[in-house]
Protein backbone atom coordinates (compact mmCIF):
# COMPACT_ATOMS: atom_id res chain seq x y z
CA UNK A 1 0.00 0.00 0.00
CA UNK A 2 1.31 3.44 -0.90
CA UNK A 3 2.18 5.90 1.91
CA UNK A 4 -0.46 8.33 3.16
CA UNK A 5 0.09 12.08 2.92
CA UNK A 6 -2.00 14.94 4.25
CA UNK A 7 -1.72 18.33 2.50
CA UNK A 8 -2.83 21.00 4.94
CA UNK A 9 -3.48 24.65 4.05
CA UNK A 10 -5.67 27.43 5.45
CA UNK A 11 -6.53 28.56 1.92
CA UNK A 12 -9.12 27.84 -0.76
CA UNK A 13 -7.34 24.91 -2.34
CA UNK A 14 -9.00 25.13 -5.75
CA UNK A 15 -7.60 28.65 -6.23
CA UNK A 16 -4.20 28.23 -4.55
CA UNK A 17 -1.68 27.59 -7.37
CA UNK A 18 1.13 26.44 -5.10
CA UNK A 19 -1.05 23.92 -3.25
CA UNK A 20 -2.50 22.82 -6.58
CA UNK A 21 1.01 21.93 -7.72
CA UNK A 22 1.53 19.88 -4.57
CA UNK A 23 -1.70 17.97 -5.15
CA UNK A 24 -0.88 17.31 -8.81
CA UNK A 25 2.55 16.01 -7.81
CA UNK A 26 1.52 13.71 -4.96
CA UNK A 27 -2.02 12.50 -5.75
CA UNK A 28 -0.84 9.96 -8.37
CA UNK A 29 1.71 8.36 -6.04
CA UNK A 30 0.38 8.61 -2.46
CA UNK A 31 -2.94 8.27 -0.65
CA UNK A 32 -3.55 12.00 -0.32
CA UNK A 33 -5.92 13.73 2.06
CA UNK A 34 -6.35 17.48 1.60
CA UNK A 35 -7.48 19.85 4.33
CA UNK A 36 -8.52 23.41 3.55
CA UNK A 37 -11.32 25.77 2.61
CA UNK A 38 -13.71 25.11 -0.26
CA UNK A 39 -14.69 21.98 -2.18
CA UNK A 40 -12.45 19.06 -3.02
CA UNK A 41 -9.59 20.24 -5.24
CA UNK A 42 -9.08 16.92 -7.00
CA UNK A 43 -11.20 13.79 -7.61
CA UNK A 44 -8.30 11.53 -6.58
CA UNK A 45 -7.95 12.85 -3.02
CA UNK A 46 -9.93 12.57 0.19
CA UNK A 47 -10.94 16.07 1.20
CA UNK A 48 -11.68 17.55 4.61
CA UNK A 49 -13.34 20.94 4.21
CA UNK A 50 -12.79 23.61 6.83
CA UNK A 51 -16.05 25.55 7.30
CA UNK A 52 -16.38 28.87 5.51
CA UNK A 53 -16.40 31.89 7.77
CA UNK A 54 -13.89 30.49 10.23
CA UNK A 55 -10.72 32.53 10.66
CA UNK A 56 -7.16 31.34 10.21
CA UNK A 57 -5.35 34.40 11.61
CA UNK A 58 -4.95 35.29 15.28
CA UNK A 59 -7.13 38.17 16.43
CA UNK A 60 -7.41 37.51 20.15
CA UNK A 61 -5.99 40.74 21.58
CA UNK A 62 -6.02 39.20 25.04
CA UNK A 63 -3.73 36.36 23.98
CA UNK A 64 -1.49 38.47 21.75
CA UNK A 65 -1.02 41.29 24.26
CA UNK A 66 -0.04 38.88 27.01
CA UNK A 67 2.16 36.82 24.65
CA UNK A 68 0.13 33.66 25.25
CA UNK A 69 0.78 32.52 21.73
CA UNK A 70 -0.31 28.90 22.15
CA UNK A 71 -3.73 30.15 23.21
CA UNK A 72 -3.74 32.61 20.30
CA UNK A 73 -3.23 29.74 17.88
CA UNK A 74 -5.73 27.27 19.27
CA UNK A 75 -8.39 29.95 19.75
CA UNK A 76 -8.61 30.61 15.99
CA UNK A 77 -11.93 29.25 14.75
CA UNK A 78 -10.39 27.58 11.66
CA UNK A 79 -7.86 25.79 13.85
CA UNK A 80 -10.56 24.63 16.28
CA UNK A 81 -12.73 23.41 13.39
CA UNK A 82 -9.83 21.54 11.79
CA UNK A 83 -8.88 20.04 15.16
CA UNK A 84 -12.40 18.64 15.63
CA UNK A 85 -12.62 17.36 12.06
CA UNK A 86 -9.21 15.65 12.24
CA UNK A 87 -9.36 14.24 15.77
CA UNK A 88 -9.95 10.71 14.50
CA UNK A 89 -7.03 10.91 12.03
CA UNK A 90 -4.40 11.73 14.63
CA UNK A 91 -1.46 9.35 14.30
CA UNK A 92 -2.89 7.71 11.16
CA UNK A 93 -0.98 9.55 8.42
CA UNK A 94 2.56 8.77 7.30
CA UNK A 95 3.40 12.41 6.54
CA UNK A 96 1.88 15.88 6.60
CA UNK A 97 2.77 18.67 4.17
CA UNK A 98 1.99 21.85 6.10
CA UNK A 99 1.58 25.06 4.12
CA UNK A 100 2.63 28.25 5.92
CA UNK A 101 3.43 28.73 9.57
CA UNK A 102 -0.16 28.91 10.82
CA UNK A 103 -0.68 25.23 10.03
CA UNK A 104 2.43 24.01 11.85
CA UNK A 105 1.08 23.44 15.38
CA UNK A 106 -1.87 21.54 13.93
CA UNK A 107 0.41 19.47 11.68
CA UNK A 108 2.62 18.53 14.63
CA UNK A 109 -0.43 17.78 16.81
CA UNK A 110 -1.55 15.28 14.15
CA UNK A 111 1.57 13.21 14.96
CA UNK A 112 2.19 11.73 11.50
CA UNK A 113 4.11 8.47 11.76
CA UNK A 114 7.09 9.67 9.71
CA UNK A 115 7.13 13.44 9.95
CA UNK A 116 6.10 16.90 8.70
CA UNK A 117 7.34 18.89 5.73
CA UNK A 118 6.79 22.67 6.02
CA UNK A 119 6.30 24.76 2.88
CA UNK A 120 6.48 28.47 3.70
CA UNK A 121 5.00 30.82 1.10
CA UNK A 122 6.34 34.01 2.72
CA UNK A 123 8.87 35.04 5.34
CA UNK A 124 6.18 34.90 8.00
CA UNK A 125 7.73 37.09 10.75
CA UNK A 126 7.75 40.06 8.35
CA UNK A 127 4.78 39.28 6.10
CA UNK A 128 2.80 42.48 6.79
CA UNK A 129 5.50 44.59 8.36
CA UNK A 130 4.21 47.72 6.61
CA UNK A 131 1.25 47.65 9.05
CA UNK A 132 2.16 48.97 12.49
CA UNK A 133 -0.51 46.97 14.36
CA UNK A 134 0.68 43.78 12.64
CA UNK A 135 4.28 44.48 13.67
CA UNK A 136 3.21 44.98 17.29
CA UNK A 137 0.77 42.10 17.72
CA UNK A 138 1.19 39.43 15.04
CA UNK A 139 4.93 39.48 14.25
CA UNK A 140 5.87 38.20 17.74
CA UNK A 141 3.34 35.38 17.30
CA UNK A 142 4.85 34.45 13.95
CA UNK A 143 8.35 34.44 15.45
CA UNK A 144 7.05 32.14 18.18
CA UNK A 145 5.60 29.76 15.59
CA UNK A 146 8.92 29.62 13.73
CA UNK A 147 11.01 29.28 16.87
CA UNK A 148 8.95 26.49 18.42
CA UNK A 149 7.74 24.54 15.37
CA UNK A 150 10.36 24.70 12.62
CA UNK A 151 13.05 22.79 14.57
CA UNK A 152 10.54 19.92 14.96
CA UNK A 153 9.74 19.36 11.27
CA UNK A 154 11.67 17.01 9.00
CA UNK A 155 12.27 19.46 6.14
CA UNK A 156 11.41 22.98 5.00
CA UNK A 157 10.99 24.74 1.66
CA UNK A 158 10.19 28.32 0.73
CA UNK A 159 9.79 30.39 -2.42
CA UNK A 160 13.07 32.28 -2.92
CA UNK A 161 16.75 32.16 -1.94
CA UNK A 162 16.49 35.37 0.10
CA UNK A 163 13.68 34.00 2.25
CA UNK A 164 15.49 30.67 2.63
CA UNK A 165 18.62 32.42 3.91
CA UNK A 166 16.64 34.47 6.42
CA UNK A 167 14.82 31.44 7.82
CA UNK A 168 18.12 29.55 8.08
CA UNK A 169 19.96 32.39 9.79
CA UNK A 170 17.19 33.34 12.21
CA UNK A 171 16.00 29.88 13.22
CA UNK A 172 18.97 27.59 12.61
CA UNK A 173 17.29 25.29 10.12
CA UNK A 174 18.08 24.06 6.62
CA UNK A 175 15.72 25.45 3.97
CA UNK A 176 15.47 24.55 0.28
CA UNK A 177 13.80 26.59 -2.46
CA UNK A 178 10.81 25.67 -4.62
CA UNK A 179 9.92 28.68 -6.73
CA UNK A 180 6.40 29.58 -7.84
CA UNK A 181 7.22 28.39 -11.33
CA UNK A 182 4.56 27.82 -13.98
CA UNK A 183 3.97 24.52 -15.75
CA UNK A 184 6.10 23.89 -18.84
CA UNK A 185 4.47 25.18 -22.02
CA UNK A 186 5.55 24.64 -25.61
CA UNK A 187 4.77 28.05 -27.10
CA UNK A 188 6.39 29.78 -30.08
CA UNK A 189 8.69 32.79 -29.86
CA UNK A 190 6.64 35.58 -31.45
CA UNK A 191 8.57 38.31 -33.30
CA UNK A 192 8.44 41.76 -31.72
CA UNK A 193 6.84 44.64 -33.55
CA UNK A 194 6.34 48.28 -32.72
CA UNK A 195 4.83 49.61 -30.59
CA UNK A 196 6.33 47.21 -28.06
CA UNK A 197 3.58 45.78 -25.86
CA UNK A 198 4.18 45.63 -22.11
CA UNK A 199 2.04 43.91 -19.48
CA UNK A 200 1.88 43.91 -15.70
CA UNK A 201 -0.29 41.36 -13.89
CA UNK A 202 -0.95 40.89 -10.21
CA UNK A 203 -2.72 42.12 -7.11
CA UNK A 204 -3.45 45.84 -6.80
CA UNK A 205 -1.80 46.82 -3.52
CA UNK A 206 -0.78 50.39 -2.80
CA UNK A 207 2.57 49.37 -1.26
CA UNK A 208 3.60 48.15 -4.73
CA UNK A 209 3.38 51.73 -6.08
CA UNK A 210 1.84 50.62 -9.38
CA UNK A 211 1.20 54.23 -10.36
CA UNK A 212 4.94 54.46 -11.09
CA UNK A 213 4.46 52.11 -14.05
CA UNK A 214 1.80 54.39 -15.48
CA UNK A 215 3.93 57.51 -14.96
CA UNK A 216 6.84 55.75 -16.69
CA UNK A 217 4.83 55.61 -19.93
CA UNK A 218 4.42 59.35 -20.33
CA UNK A 219 5.97 60.52 -23.58
CA UNK A 220 6.25 57.03 -25.09
CA UNK A 221 3.25 57.27 -27.41
CA UNK A 222 3.73 55.14 -30.51
CA UNK A 223 6.84 53.43 -29.11
CA UNK A 224 5.32 51.27 -26.36
CA UNK A 225 2.01 50.42 -24.70
CA UNK A 226 1.24 49.09 -21.21
CA UNK A 227 -1.70 46.99 -20.08
CA UNK A 228 -2.35 46.46 -16.37
CA UNK A 229 -4.28 43.28 -15.50
CA UNK A 230 -5.01 43.58 -11.79
CA UNK A 231 -6.90 41.74 -9.08
CA UNK A 232 -8.54 44.04 -6.51
CA UNK A 233 -7.15 44.01 -2.99
CA UNK A 234 -7.60 47.44 -1.40
CA UNK A 235 -10.79 49.52 -1.81
CA UNK A 236 -10.47 52.30 -4.35
CA UNK A 237 -6.90 51.60 -5.47
CA UNK A 238 -7.74 50.14 -8.90
CA UNK A 239 -10.12 53.04 -9.49
CA UNK A 240 -7.34 55.53 -8.75
CA UNK A 241 -5.02 53.70 -11.13
CA UNK A 242 -7.70 53.68 -13.85
CA UNK A 243 -8.17 57.42 -13.47
CA UNK A 244 -4.43 58.02 -13.80
CA UNK A 245 -4.21 55.69 -16.82
CA UNK A 246 -6.77 57.82 -18.65
CA UNK A 247 -4.21 60.67 -18.62
CA UNK A 248 -1.44 58.63 -20.27
CA UNK A 249 -1.78 57.53 -23.91
CA UNK A 250 -1.01 53.87 -24.46
CA UNK A 251 -1.89 52.74 -20.92
CA UNK A 252 -5.01 50.67 -20.24
CA UNK A 253 -6.47 48.46 -17.54
CA UNK A 254 -7.48 45.01 -18.77
CA UNK A 255 -9.89 42.64 -17.05
CA UNK A 256 -8.22 39.68 -15.33
CA UNK A 257 -8.39 36.25 -16.96
CA UNK A 258 -8.74 32.82 -15.39
CA UNK A 259 -5.54 31.38 -13.97
CA UNK A 260 -5.56 28.61 -16.60
CA UNK A 261 -5.54 31.26 -19.35
CA UNK A 262 -2.83 33.44 -17.86
CA UNK A 263 0.28 32.17 -19.67
CA UNK A 264 -1.50 32.28 -23.04
CA UNK A 265 -2.54 35.86 -22.27
CA UNK A 266 1.02 36.85 -21.30
CA UNK A 267 2.22 35.33 -24.57
CA UNK A 268 0.28 38.01 -26.46
CA UNK A 269 2.75 40.62 -25.17
CA UNK A 270 6.42 41.39 -25.69
CA UNK A 271 7.67 42.32 -22.21
CA UNK A 272 6.40 41.68 -18.69
CA UNK A 273 6.98 44.55 -16.29
CA UNK A 274 7.76 43.00 -12.88
CA UNK A 275 8.93 45.94 -10.78
CA UNK A 276 8.27 46.26 -7.04
CA UNK A 277 9.72 48.82 -4.64
CA UNK A 278 11.48 47.14 -1.75
CA UNK A 279 8.94 48.44 0.77
CA UNK A 280 8.90 45.15 2.70
CA UNK A 281 11.33 42.29 3.18
CA UNK A 282 9.07 39.85 1.33
CA UNK A 283 8.69 42.19 -1.66
CA UNK A 284 12.44 42.75 -1.76
CA UNK A 285 13.09 39.01 -1.94
CA UNK A 286 10.10 38.00 -4.04
CA UNK A 287 10.23 35.64 -6.99
CA UNK A 288 6.63 36.14 -8.09
CA UNK A 289 4.51 33.88 -10.28
CA UNK A 290 4.43 36.55 -12.98
CA UNK A 291 8.16 36.20 -13.60
CA UNK A 292 7.78 32.52 -14.43
CA UNK A 293 4.58 33.09 -16.41
CA UNK A 294 6.61 35.45 -18.60
CA UNK A 295 9.20 32.73 -19.22
CA UNK A 296 6.57 30.19 -20.25
CA UNK A 297 4.83 32.85 -22.35
CA UNK A 298 8.15 33.53 -24.15
CA UNK A 299 8.22 37.21 -23.28
CA UNK A 300 11.06 39.33 -22.02
CA UNK A 301 11.00 40.85 -18.54
CA UNK A 302 11.98 44.11 -16.90
CA UNK A 303 12.59 43.83 -13.16
CA UNK A 304 13.69 46.20 -10.42
CA UNK A 305 16.79 45.78 -8.29
CA UNK A 306 15.16 43.10 -6.11
CA UNK A 307 18.12 40.75 -5.59
CA UNK A 308 16.44 37.37 -6.17
CA UNK A 309 14.69 38.48 -9.36
CA UNK A 310 17.79 40.30 -10.59
CA UNK A 311 19.98 37.24 -10.09
CA UNK A 312 17.62 34.99 -12.03
CA UNK A 313 17.12 37.47 -14.89
CA UNK A 314 20.86 38.03 -15.28
CA UNK A 315 21.69 34.33 -15.05
CA UNK A 316 19.40 33.49 -17.96
CA UNK A 317 19.50 36.74 -19.95
CA UNK A 318 15.73 37.11 -19.68
CA UNK A 319 15.59 40.92 -19.78
CA UNK A 320 16.70 44.08 -18.01
CA UNK A 321 17.44 44.81 -14.35
CA UNK A 322 16.69 48.43 -13.43
CA UNK A 323 18.93 50.48 -11.12
CA UNK A 324 15.84 51.62 -9.19
CA UNK A 325 12.19 50.62 -8.90
CA UNK A 326 10.79 54.00 -9.92
CA UNK A 327 9.19 55.74 -12.88
CA UNK A 328 12.37 57.42 -14.25
CA UNK A 329 14.27 54.12 -14.33
CA UNK A 330 11.38 52.32 -16.04
CA UNK A 331 10.90 55.17 -18.52
CA UNK A 332 14.57 55.19 -19.52
CA UNK A 333 14.65 51.43 -20.08
CA UNK A 334 11.40 51.30 -22.05
CA UNK A 335 12.37 54.32 -24.16
CA UNK A 336 15.55 52.54 -25.25
CA UNK A 337 13.94 49.24 -26.19
CA UNK A 338 14.22 47.91 -29.74
CA UNK A 339 12.46 44.92 -31.28
CA UNK A 340 15.88 43.28 -31.71
CA UNK A 341 16.65 43.57 -28.00
CA UNK A 342 13.28 42.18 -27.00
CA UNK A 343 13.59 39.31 -29.48
CA UNK A 344 16.83 38.32 -27.74
CA UNK A 345 15.06 38.27 -24.38
CA UNK A 346 12.29 36.13 -25.83
CA UNK A 347 14.79 33.61 -27.17
CA UNK A 348 16.40 33.48 -23.73
CA UNK A 349 13.00 32.77 -22.15
CA UNK A 350 12.50 29.96 -24.61
CA UNK A 351 15.89 28.48 -23.77
CA UNK A 352 15.17 28.64 -20.01
CA UNK A 353 11.56 27.42 -20.17
CA UNK A 354 12.35 23.84 -19.16
CA UNK A 355 14.83 24.64 -16.37
CA UNK A 356 12.52 27.26 -14.85
CA UNK A 357 9.33 25.17 -15.10
CA UNK A 358 7.22 23.83 -12.25
CA UNK A 359 8.02 20.29 -13.36
CA UNK A 360 11.67 20.86 -12.46
CA UNK A 361 11.03 22.85 -9.29
CA UNK A 362 8.64 20.39 -7.63
CA UNK A 363 11.31 17.68 -7.63
CA UNK A 364 12.55 19.24 -4.39
CA UNK A 365 9.16 18.52 -2.76
CA UNK A 366 9.24 15.05 -4.28
CA UNK A 367 12.63 14.29 -2.70
CA UNK A 368 11.68 15.81 0.66
CA UNK A 369 8.47 13.82 1.10
CA UNK A 370 10.07 10.63 -0.24
CA UNK A 371 12.78 11.02 2.41
CA UNK A 372 10.17 11.45 5.15
CA UNK A 373 8.16 8.35 4.18
CA UNK A 374 11.29 6.27 3.64
CA UNK A 375 11.21 5.84 -0.12
C-alpha positions in Angstrom: 0.0 0.0 0.0 1.3 3.4 -0.9 2.2 5.9 1.9 -0.5 8.3 3.2 0.1 12.1 2.9 -2.0 14.9 4.3 -1.7 18.3 2.5 -2.8 21.0 4.9 -3.5 24.6 4.0 -5.7 27.4 5.5 -6.5 28.6 1.9 -9.1 27.8 -0.8 -7.3 24.9 -2.3 -9.0 25.1 -5.7 -7.6 28.7 -6.2 -4.2 28.2 -4.6 -1.7 27.6 -7.4 1.1 26.4 -5.1 -1.0 23.9 -3.3 -2.5 22.8 -6.6 1.0 21.9 -7.7 1.5 19.9 -4.6 -1.7 18.0 -5.1 -0.9 17.3 -8.8 2.6 16.0 -7.8 1.5 13.7 -5.0 -2.0 12.5 -5.7 -0.8 10.0 -8.4 1.7 8.4 -6.0 0.4 8.6 -2.5 -2.9 8.3 -0.6 -3.6 12.0 -0.3 -5.9 13.7 2.1 -6.3 17.5 1.6 -7.5 19.9 4.3 -8.5 23.4 3.5 -11.3 25.8 2.6 -13.7 25.1 -0.3 -14.7 22.0 -2.2 -12.4 19.1 -3.0 -9.6 20.2 -5.2 -9.1 16.9 -7.0 -11.2 13.8 -7.6 -8.3 11.5 -6.6 -8.0 12.8 -3.0 -9.9 12.6 0.2 -10.9 16.1 1.2 -11.7 17.5 4.6 -13.3 20.9 4.2 -12.8 23.6 6.8 -16.1 25.5 7.3 -16.4 28.9 5.5 -16.4 31.9 7.8 -13.9 30.5 10.2 -10.7 32.5 10.7 -7.2 31.3 10.2 -5.3 34.4 11.6 -4.9 35.3 15.3 -7.1 38.2 16.4 -7.4 37.5 20.2 -6.0 40.7 21.6 -6.0 39.2 25.0 -3.7 36.4 24.0 -1.5 38.5 21.7 -1.0 41.3 24.3 0.0 38.9 27.0 2.2 36.8 24.6 0.1 33.7 25.3 0.8 32.5 21.7 -0.3 28.9 22.2 -3.7 30.2 23.2 -3.7 32.6 20.3 -3.2 29.7 17.9 -5.7 27.3 19.3 -8.4 30.0 19.7 -8.6 30.6 16.0 -11.9 29.2 14.7 -10.4 27.6 11.7 -7.9 25.8 13.8 -10.6 24.6 16.3 -12.7 23.4 13.4 -9.8 21.5 11.8 -8.9 20.0 15.2 -12.4 18.6 15.6 -12.6 17.4 12.1 -9.2 15.6 12.2 -9.4 14.2 15.8 -10.0 10.7 14.5 -7.0 10.9 12.0 -4.4 11.7 14.6 -1.5 9.3 14.3 -2.9 7.7 11.2 -1.0 9.5 8.4 2.6 8.8 7.3 3.4 12.4 6.5 1.9 15.9 6.6 2.8 18.7 4.2 2.0 21.9 6.1 1.6 25.1 4.1 2.6 28.3 5.9 3.4 28.7 9.6 -0.2 28.9 10.8 -0.7 25.2 10.0 2.4 24.0 11.8 1.1 23.4 15.4 -1.9 21.5 13.9 0.4 19.5 11.7 2.6 18.5 14.6 -0.4 17.8 16.8 -1.5 15.3 14.2 1.6 13.2 15.0 2.2 11.7 11.5 4.1 8.5 11.8 7.1 9.7 9.7 7.1 13.4 10.0 6.1 16.9 8.7 7.3 18.9 5.7 6.8 22.7 6.0 6.3 24.8 2.9 6.5 28.5 3.7 5.0 30.8 1.1 6.3 34.0 2.7 8.9 35.0 5.3 6.2 34.9 8.0 7.7 37.1 10.7 7.8 40.1 8.4 4.8 39.3 6.1 2.8 42.5 6.8 5.5 44.6 8.4 4.2 47.7 6.6 1.2 47.6 9.0 2.2 49.0 12.5 -0.5 47.0 14.4 0.7 43.8 12.6 4.3 44.5 13.7 3.2 45.0 17.3 0.8 42.1 17.7 1.2 39.4 15.0 4.9 39.5 14.3 5.9 38.2 17.7 3.3 35.4 17.3 4.9 34.5 14.0 8.3 34.4 15.5 7.0 32.1 18.2 5.6 29.8 15.6 8.9 29.6 13.7 11.0 29.3 16.9 8.9 26.5 18.4 7.7 24.5 15.4 10.4 24.7 12.6 13.0 22.8 14.6 10.5 19.9 15.0 9.7 19.4 11.3 11.7 17.0 9.0 12.3 19.5 6.1 11.4 23.0 5.0 11.0 24.7 1.7 10.2 28.3 0.7 9.8 30.4 -2.4 13.1 32.3 -2.9 16.8 32.2 -1.9 16.5 35.4 0.1 13.7 34.0 2.2 15.5 30.7 2.6 18.6 32.4 3.9 16.6 34.5 6.4 14.8 31.4 7.8 18.1 29.5 8.1 20.0 32.4 9.8 17.2 33.3 12.2 16.0 29.9 13.2 19.0 27.6 12.6 17.3 25.3 10.1 18.1 24.1 6.6 15.7 25.4 4.0 15.5 24.5 0.3 13.8 26.6 -2.5 10.8 25.7 -4.6 9.9 28.7 -6.7 6.4 29.6 -7.8 7.2 28.4 -11.3 4.6 27.8 -14.0 4.0 24.5 -15.7 6.1 23.9 -18.8 4.5 25.2 -22.0 5.5 24.6 -25.6 4.8 28.1 -27.1 6.4 29.8 -30.1 8.7 32.8 -29.9 6.6 35.6 -31.4 8.6 38.3 -33.3 8.4 41.8 -31.7 6.8 44.6 -33.5 6.3 48.3 -32.7 4.8 49.6 -30.6 6.3 47.2 -28.1 3.6 45.8 -25.9 4.2 45.6 -22.1 2.0 43.9 -19.5 1.9 43.9 -15.7 -0.3 41.4 -13.9 -1.0 40.9 -10.2 -2.7 42.1 -7.1 -3.4 45.8 -6.8 -1.8 46.8 -3.5 -0.8 50.4 -2.8 2.6 49.4 -1.3 3.6 48.2 -4.7 3.4 51.7 -6.1 1.8 50.6 -9.4 1.2 54.2 -10.4 4.9 54.5 -11.1 4.5 52.1 -14.0 1.8 54.4 -15.5 3.9 57.5 -15.0 6.8 55.8 -16.7 4.8 55.6 -19.9 4.4 59.4 -20.3 6.0 60.5 -23.6 6.3 57.0 -25.1 3.2 57.3 -27.4 3.7 55.1 -30.5 6.8 53.4 -29.1 5.3 51.3 -26.4 2.0 50.4 -24.7 1.2 49.1 -21.2 -1.7 47.0 -20.1 -2.3 46.5 -16.4 -4.3 43.3 -15.5 -5.0 43.6 -11.8 -6.9 41.7 -9.1 -8.5 44.0 -6.5 -7.2 44.0 -3.0 -7.6 47.4 -1.4 -10.8 49.5 -1.8 -10.5 52.3 -4.3 -6.9 51.6 -5.5 -7.7 50.1 -8.9 -10.1 53.0 -9.5 -7.3 55.5 -8.7 -5.0 53.7 -11.1 -7.7 53.7 -13.9 -8.2 57.4 -13.5 -4.4 58.0 -13.8 -4.2 55.7 -16.8 -6.8 57.8 -18.7 -4.2 60.7 -18.6 -1.4 58.6 -20.3 -1.8 57.5 -23.9 -1.0 53.9 -24.5 -1.9 52.7 -20.9 -5.0 50.7 -20.2 -6.5 48.5 -17.5 -7.5 45.0 -18.8 -9.9 42.6 -17.1 -8.2 39.7 -15.3 -8.4 36.3 -17.0 -8.7 32.8 -15.4 -5.5 31.4 -14.0 -5.6 28.6 -16.6 -5.5 31.3 -19.4 -2.8 33.4 -17.9 0.3 32.2 -19.7 -1.5 32.3 -23.0 -2.5 35.9 -22.3 1.0 36.8 -21.3 2.2 35.3 -24.6 0.3 38.0 -26.5 2.8 40.6 -25.2 6.4 41.4 -25.7 7.7 42.3 -22.2 6.4 41.7 -18.7 7.0 44.6 -16.3 7.8 43.0 -12.9 8.9 45.9 -10.8 8.3 46.3 -7.0 9.7 48.8 -4.6 11.5 47.1 -1.7 8.9 48.4 0.8 8.9 45.1 2.7 11.3 42.3 3.2 9.1 39.9 1.3 8.7 42.2 -1.7 12.4 42.8 -1.8 13.1 39.0 -1.9 10.1 38.0 -4.0 10.2 35.6 -7.0 6.6 36.1 -8.1 4.5 33.9 -10.3 4.4 36.6 -13.0 8.2 36.2 -13.6 7.8 32.5 -14.4 4.6 33.1 -16.4 6.6 35.5 -18.6 9.2 32.7 -19.2 6.6 30.2 -20.3 4.8 32.9 -22.4 8.1 33.5 -24.1 8.2 37.2 -23.3 11.1 39.3 -22.0 11.0 40.8 -18.5 12.0 44.1 -16.9 12.6 43.8 -13.2 13.7 46.2 -10.4 16.8 45.8 -8.3 15.2 43.1 -6.1 18.1 40.7 -5.6 16.4 37.4 -6.2 14.7 38.5 -9.4 17.8 40.3 -10.6 20.0 37.2 -10.1 17.6 35.0 -12.0 17.1 37.5 -14.9 20.9 38.0 -15.3 21.7 34.3 -15.0 19.4 33.5 -18.0 19.5 36.7 -19.9 15.7 37.1 -19.7 15.6 40.9 -19.8 16.7 44.1 -18.0 17.4 44.8 -14.3 16.7 48.4 -13.4 18.9 50.5 -11.1 15.8 51.6 -9.2 12.2 50.6 -8.9 10.8 54.0 -9.9 9.2 55.7 -12.9 12.4 57.4 -14.3 14.3 54.1 -14.3 11.4 52.3 -16.0 10.9 55.2 -18.5 14.6 55.2 -19.5 14.7 51.4 -20.1 11.4 51.3 -22.1 12.4 54.3 -24.2 15.6 52.5 -25.3 13.9 49.2 -26.2 14.2 47.9 -29.7 12.5 44.9 -31.3 15.9 43.3 -31.7 16.6 43.6 -28.0 13.3 42.2 -27.0 13.6 39.3 -29.5 16.8 38.3 -27.7 15.1 38.3 -24.4 12.3 36.1 -25.8 14.8 33.6 -27.2 16.4 33.5 -23.7 13.0 32.8 -22.1 12.5 30.0 -24.6 15.9 28.5 -23.8 15.2 28.6 -20.0 11.6 27.4 -20.2 12.4 23.8 -19.2 14.8 24.6 -16.4 12.5 27.3 -14.8 9.3 25.2 -15.1 7.2 23.8 -12.3 8.0 20.3 -13.4 11.7 20.9 -12.5 11.0 22.8 -9.3 8.6 20.4 -7.6 11.3 17.7 -7.6 12.5 19.2 -4.4 9.2 18.5 -2.8 9.2 15.1 -4.3 12.6 14.3 -2.7 11.7 15.8 0.7 8.5 13.8 1.1 10.1 10.6 -0.2 12.8 11.0 2.4 10.2 11.4 5.1 8.2 8.3 4.2 11.3 6.3 3.6 11.2 5.8 -0.1 
